[in-house]
Structure formats: structure tokens, C-alpha cells
């Protein structure tokens, strides 16, 4: 497997022993086993009688070396794929595969449709055979796992080489089962490399085998001060912290510098008054660091810092940090530069000149900001009532803090110790995938709300979302590609960055030019020979998709995953993301969900029990996702007691949910009617048993025969009851199973299908055209079933087809009807407080507010166009009569007003609004002053004529409205909207208290933020 380019300074490739004893005969690939006296690959019983050594030797002979011969259509010298050690051991090496595939891709045969069909069929057969071998008992014995893994990676490599997209999808299915020996091998290697078992489970379920193999070769992926010895596949506790013995870390273990304390009284006063405190680091003449605090305003540029407390940057005892840490913060914050272009915030910057145009705050900014927000310094500590009140108030503001920040800076100890210069993008992405920051719940909120995100490394900070712009097959690990990425901040000077960028650009240009010339001459281009680059791109996209999703960014479309504002959609998105993360206190998740859904988090913090918190959130939704009933988490509401809310999970815990179908909240029941499911959705499968399964003494694993009008199928159902469950099902009429929607076309496989076990209090039937239900008599297939049920426990279903396999014949069997037309009602305990949580309005788009209001003054640009035309006329006809200084002023007036002619570009609105935008930034004052001086000095030279008076009138009439409108927006509207927005984070806020101007702004900007984001994505592409 050494044909894959692994991380620099990473672990050695996994050794694959050479066990092959047979030569492939070059005939039909699928029937090869029979020709050498072995069973067919689908004859599992026959293969179980063959010992492990023979099985391993044949598997490698057929599915590795035989597949290589069959792929190229000729016998390949096997010796070049075998390497011997000094101890006399033989191992398989795949380095020779690269030139073979490069030559094949460069040939004409690779483009022939008949050849592609042959190879596609070949790879499908090999994949099926590989999956069958993985089921054998002897496949777990060495060297079988290594052989199966090498064969799987070989198949993946050949799929990438042939662009077999359909097969790639099939064979890249993540490993969700622990019975695959290749997956077990990679699991073992990941654990040996120091990965957390919980993270390993996530890696195996989300990445392809190539990406998993690449990640498994990463050296020291996690922080040395974090131990995952006590973690399990169900939960990571390595990054949890114990506040009782928490120790704040210094930048170096030998450092013993003093702490610097925030001016606590001022910081508390700002929070108590509803404001956001931000701090900066200042240094005394002796070099000591001290902290200053101020209240953030609409014009304050500050950096919100995101970190995990397990890295030692917290302090539960005081709002202070060691001076060494503050000095590092100060350097990192000052080096940050805004993105070159960010439509969503209205940024346009020129990093080399250290200047940025900030449309959101309507200001022209020079340099960088010193101000930042850090929870350790800006959230009060203490156990008295007032401190707890202020802490809750500050936590309730966190959505405003991170969404209003200039940028969000991610600090993770692993990346801060990592020099990324000279590393290829795959390596950096793999390192990012290991961050503890990606696995914590609080950091998900901070990343989800960030409009601009950067990660701090030892040698630079960079925006990981910009990796999508890198052509991975063009660069290699020797190129410092980060000097090319907009938004990347390094310690290199401006001219150093320009020189490196030019060097890489020349190299890239030479490659492109060479390929173009070879294409004109009919020769194959280099892009067809770089199979290693194609494999790297595959790994890069596999890791990038997952890391991008966790960082709230779509790497393919280059657009951020913004919360839509649809409460139900956002709830499902947040739930599924948080289900893949952990936190020290499970109750924190409810606060995070409330912040992201714009609920009043202060109300959540005031609730004493987790059950009360999750109930309040769920009953604030427009409906309840049915998939919550399939959640197999052990963390549910009193799961061993007799009550109707046993289905309710306490918090997200690994298992994901879907938005549809959803249960409507109707009094004491949650209802789902099959005829209300929208077209195109697949209905949940309902299996109504003809008897009741007892909860106490009944089976936990059973077979259910689903009987319909056309056919009958068997399901194996496993019930997930918790130990000590006291649920009594004796009072119910029968048992009902509900199986996950979207699985109507089942296949016989090991795939787990989420399900739920319910018990029916009553089942009534009625004809579709009847309004009055009758008893349970009648044809269940033609009548509409009305089921009143109570939740028992989650379950897992496995589709078996029409015949029960012998391995499951001993299980108890039940028959069930499967109605197509039904109404499912699930009882629930009505909460004491059914009033929905107050929901804040969406964040106002200040940039859109500015743009819309300034467009009102846009027509006045035409006055300035007319004025400039008159000045040009005068300059041409009268320039000989001007004194020298007046001629200079005349030309300055013309030049500084020339951009107003862009107002006539109706087909390019961004350019048409540019004159007004410049006026909004305060730059409109400069041409106005030049024009006034020109008119005044000209009046001193001679008496003003009609044209001069027209110039003066047009000058004043054109500039005054624009400058006035800019002043109103800048000094009145934006500050008032900002203040009204922060008031929605007050503990006692209610929707009826929303400021009228804020409501007007939200109405004006509805839909515009999404359009700006789409425009930004288009520009980046």
C-alpha cells in the first residue's frame, strides 16, 4: 500500500505479508476459483472448511495479483510487487502500480467505452468477492486482515483511476459494522497511534478506506497532555475538565509568570448594562502585560477566540491568565488580517497595504485590531447569586458575541505546535481532523456563528475554508502554498510573500503551458499520468468534506453552512452535529441549541432538570421529528420507569435524526398521518403484530413476517431495553413496530435499520371514504388504520427477505400486517409549561441595511456626473486662462469625480453602487472638498458665470444627500439597530418588546443575506 503518498514524518505503511501461492491464468476472473479447485466466492459454507493459510494465500492470489493482471489484460511481473527484508520475510509492495497506471491512463485504451465497461464489471465482481471473504470466520486471523485491506485499497485505487463513479459510491461505503477484519485492523492501528476510541468510531463511519488509511499513518495526532485511556466508543471523556482541580497552563511548562487580571468591576458593569465587554493586552515599559476592557460598539472590530478548556486556557477561579499566554494572544490577534473579499460582512481588504474597507461598520480601517473576546476573561466567575446572574447573562449573549465578531480565531494546542509550511494540503487537513476543537459542543456553536474563521498554527494562521481553492495535483509538499491563500497570515514580510507566490506561479504556469503544448501535438498531458495526484485529491476531498462540515463550510460550493432561520431545519442540523461531539456537562448542550435556534438561553439556564430543558426545547418546535423515537441512546428521560415520555432523549448522543416525517403536537398525543406525507417522501413502515409482546418476559430478539397484499418479507428485530426496565406492557392490546422511513426498497445486508417498539392501546379501522371508525374487524390492507400507541423502547431492524436464514431460525416468529394508509398517534405526558421559549429575531444584516438605505441616495450620483462633464468642458475650453494652481485643481476635481460615471452601469449593480459606497466610507468628502475649493478659488479669479453656478449647484446637490445619508446610517441607524439587537438577549425579553426599527430592518433585509453569500461563493469559484 506504499503507492499512496502518506503524511510527511508520518508512520510507516502497514506491512502486507506475501502469502500468494497461485498464478492467475488470464481467463474469466469470476470463475477463477472453480478452475483451481476452490469454492465459489458466494459458497460461504464451502470456504469455512478451508484453513486460514490456504484462504489467505488464495485471496491474495486472486483479489490482489489476479486483479492486477485482469485489469491490465496481461500478466504483470509479480516480482516487482514483492519486497524482501533482511530477515528473509517477503512483503507486498505496491509502488510499481503507479507507473503501470500512469502508462495505462496515457494510452488510448483508457478512453474506450468497451474497456471501461469491462473494467467496471471486473471491479464489481472483485468487490463482491471481497465482501464475501470478509464474512468468513478465518478472515480475522493474520495475515487475512492485511490482505483484505490491501485488496480493498487496490480496488479503490483502480476505481479512482478509471473514474468508476457508480462503483466508487458502492465500495466507499463507510464501515459501520465491527465484523469487517479490514476495519478492525484500521481500528487497531488508529488506537495504537493515540486516537480516541470515540473518534475512531467516527472516522470508520464517515471516511473511505483510503482516507482512513491515510489518517491512520498520522504521527502524534492528539495533544500529549490529554489521555484517552478511559474513553469508549460511546463517549470521549479525555477532553472533559474537572473544575475542582483545574490548572491554567503556561505556554511552557517551565514558565512561572504572574497572572494578569481583567478590570473586573468594569467588565461586570458592562455585562450588567446589557453590553459586550472586549479586552486588549497592553505592555508596560518593563514588558509586563496588563489587560484593558471596554464596551463593544457597532464600530468595534474585535476577534472572538474559540478554544477547548482541556488545553488549559480556562480559569474557573478568576478572570485572569498568565502573562505568557496573553503575550501570545496579542501577537496572534495583531497578525490577523481580514479576508480579501467577504460579501457577507462587506469586507474588501488589501493585506499587503494593511488596509480594509468595512461596509458592515461603514469605515475605512487601517492596520489590525487589538481587541478580542475570550470567555475566560469576559465571563464573570463566582458562586454568589449576582455572579451567577451575570454569568448566565453573558452565556445568553454568546450568539451575539460570535456572530458579531470581526473574525473567530481557533486556538488548539495541537495546531499551535504544528508548523504547516511545506506540508501538503492532505496532511494539514488530516491534522485538522484530529483537533479536539472539532469534537466539542461549545466550539460547534462558535464555529457555526462565525462569519470568518482562522486557525492558529506555530508559523502562521490560516482560513481552512480556503483550501478548496488549491489545485492539489499542481502543488507538491515542497511548495509553501499558504502564501497564495487569501486570508492567510504568516510571519513573512510582504515582499517575501510576493516572491514565493511568483515562484510557485511560474512553476504552475510552466506545467499548464507544457500540458497545453502537448495537447496541441496530440500527446498525453501530465494530468493523465498523475495517478498519485488523483489519489491525493480523493483523500483530500474525503477529509475536506467532513472537516468542512464540522467547521460549518461546504468545501465544494465554497459557501458557509449558514443557519437557515427555519427552526425545524436548524434544530435537525444542530442536533446531528452536536450528536457527534462531546461536552463535560451534558446540560450545556441545551444552552447551545437554544443559542443557535435563537431561543432565550437564560430561560434554559434557569431550569433545574435536564428533562425540563429538553422538553421546553422540543415543545418550542413546530413539530417533533419521528426519528427521535429511533434514538438508541441510553441517555433518555427516565428510560426504566413507566411513563409516556420514554422516547425523549436527554441530549444529542451519536444517533442522528431527520427533519421529516414529523409528528404533530396535538394535546396529549403526537400524530402522524400517512396521507399527510408529502409526495416523494417514503413513508415509515408500520408493522402491526397480531398479539402483544410482554416487556418483562418477552424476547429481546425476534422475527417478524410483514404481510402485504403482494408479498411477505421477514425482518429480524432487536429490542434495546435498558437493564432494570420496569415498563409494564400488560394493559395494551398489541405491539407495533415503526421502521425508519426512506428504506422501502430493502436489500439483504448487514445494514442496521432504525426502528421503534410501541404498544397499542387501541387499533381502529375505517374505509377511506368513511368518517366513523369501526372495530378491528376487516381487511387491514384496504382500510385506514388508526393506532393509539405508547412508546416502549428503540429497536433495530434487519431485512432478511422472503426466506429466514438458518442462523436465525431459532428466534420466535410473529406475523404482522403492514398498512399503507394509517394514522399513528403516540401518547406523551403533557409538560407543566407548554408555552414555547421566546425566540429572538434573526441577526440583522448590517451590510444589507447600509446598502439598501444608501441606494436611496444613488440617483444623486447623476448630478455629480453632470457636474464633472461641465468641469471637463471648462477645462478643455478655458484651461489656457487658468492660473497653474487652478488648472491642477480642475484636473483633481475631474479625476476624483470620474468614478461617478459608473452609476450608468445598470448591468453591473455592484459597480453602479460603488460611488455611493465610497461616500459611505467617508471618502466622498474628499472629492467634495476638492470641488468646493476649486469653485471658490475660481470665483476669486473671475466672476462666476452660469456654468460655474451650475457646477456649484450640482456639486452641493450631488454630495450633500449622500454624505447626509451616510452619516444617518453610520451614526444613528446602525447603532440603534445594534442596541435593539442586544436588547433581545436580555433575560426578560419577549417578542413583543422588539424595537420597531429592528423589525423594519429585518423585513427589509429578508432574503438578502443568502443572496450575498451565494454571490460570494460565485466570486470565489
Beta strands, then each sheet from edge to edge (+ up, - down):
strand 1: 82-84
strand 2: 90-92
strand 3: 259-261
strand 4: 277-283
strand 5: 289-295
strand 6: 302-307
strand 7: 320-322
strand 8: 341-342
strand 9: 347-350
strand 10: 355-358
strand 11: 363-366
strand 12: 371-373
strand 13: 407-411
strand 14: 453-456
strand 15: 460-462
strand 16: 489-490
strand 17: 553-554
strand 18: 559-560
strand 19: 624-625
strand 20: 662-666
strand 21: 669-673
strand 22: 685-689
strand 23: 701-707
strand 24: 712-720
strand 25: 734-739
strand 26: 753-766
strand 27: 784-801
strand 28: 813-817
strand 29: 822-827
sheet 1: 1+ 2-
sheet 2: 3+ 7-
sheet 3: 4+ 5-
sheet 4: 12+ 6+ 13+ 14+ 15- 16+
sheet 5: 8+ 9- 10+ 11-
sheet 6: 17+ 18-
sheet 7: 19+ 20- 21+ 29- 27- 24+ 23- 28- 22+ 25- 26+
end
